[in-house]
Amino acid sequence: MTTTTTVSALAAAHADGAVVIDVREPMEYVGGHVPGAVLMPMGQLASRVAELDRTRPVFVICASGNRSRAMTDFLTRAGFDARSVDGGTSEWIQSGHPVVRGTRPNAA
């Protein structure tokens, strides 16, 4: 069973430096993402899992929550404390949280 979390819980964890993985495609990411979110498209996640810290919770986000649920299941099976963000980036933006546009995780 997928562990899910809310945008408001992500916002609180984000303020504490949470690890956020964005599993959307690059063009979606460029259009707007959670500040600090690392782009790891679904098709790349399995080959890039070594980049993640197994000792910290991982918040997985996509556009609405569908792709992130699948990738959270994968990460959980791989031994991570992974959580899918319900509503995804769409809800993050609608809730008025900050957004970064472009290819960098944070605004430059």
Helices and strands as residue ranges (DSSP letters): E 4-5, H 7-15, E 19-22, H 26-31, E 38-39, H 42-48, G 49-51, E 58-61, H 66-77, E 82-85, H 88-94
